[in-house]
Amino acid sequence: MKYFDSPYKQLSRKINTWCNYTQRLDTYGCGCQHDCKYCYAKGLLAFRGHWNSNEPAIANIKTIRKAINQLTVSDVIRIGGMTDCFQPIEKTHKLTLATIKLLNNHKINYLIVTKSDMVASDEYLNVYDKKLAHFQVTITSTSVNDYENAPPPQKRIDAIERLYNCGFDVSVRLSPFIPQNIDLTILNKIKCNKILIEFLKINHWIRKQFDIDYSEYSLRFGGHDNLQLERKIEYLKGVQSFSQKSVGEYVYEHHKYFSNNYNYNKNDCCNLTLNLSPEPQLKLAL
Ligand code: SF4
């Protein structure tokens, strides 16, 4: 089994949106068993030979503990920056579970982003701290697909609804939003108040791996091909049933447009419900 160090880190805007939450921590690395064909992290690491989807490396818990010790109670850390923290390997190694317990002990807010329904299983529901835990559960299609090895969309939808029913801060993460793959009737029936939408951006790697119609992706920004703003606005008209809608953007002008004209929270496209400590300087000891 391979191990790797996983300190929290700032990621480049090249793979990020204009997101507030750039402190990220991976419990598994150098590969993700979900092996999505459009995966940006895989695109970055595979050509250097640092990606193994079958056997991801496991984070060093000592490094995680050290990283968490550097955080303050006003920080929010995203678990799962380059890989999914609830990929199947978690069933055996429980590094994500151990990390959540550490974050709870230190009263640090955490944002879990995942494509797995494991996130809403009893074992984890019993551990999350409602004041600290925030969730984004990703779907990219409303029917079973062959471009992700993650649990099927309906299981993820069930997980979203379970977290929501339990009173957690949870969003449907429609990312990437590929309009052809989404049945809006199914999407609009999901029982959750929040949705975060991110559109697909295409680079050379994704174009080679992921075979869909790219004819509408005519806007070049930051080395990626994107939909034009007008097309994005048109596609968003079908997303209706959520009381708190948000678009996370990569194209800066589009980010400004959606922040000012669409997003529930102009200052936070992730739209987390946070109650952060007014004592940002407080350092926590282990
Ligand atoms: S779940 Fe995320 S990190 Fe894992 S392969 Fe898919 S896109 Fe990449």
Residues whose N, C-alpha, C, O or C-beta is under 5 A from the ligand:
A	BS01	SF4	C32 H34 D35 C36 C39 M82 T83 D84 K115
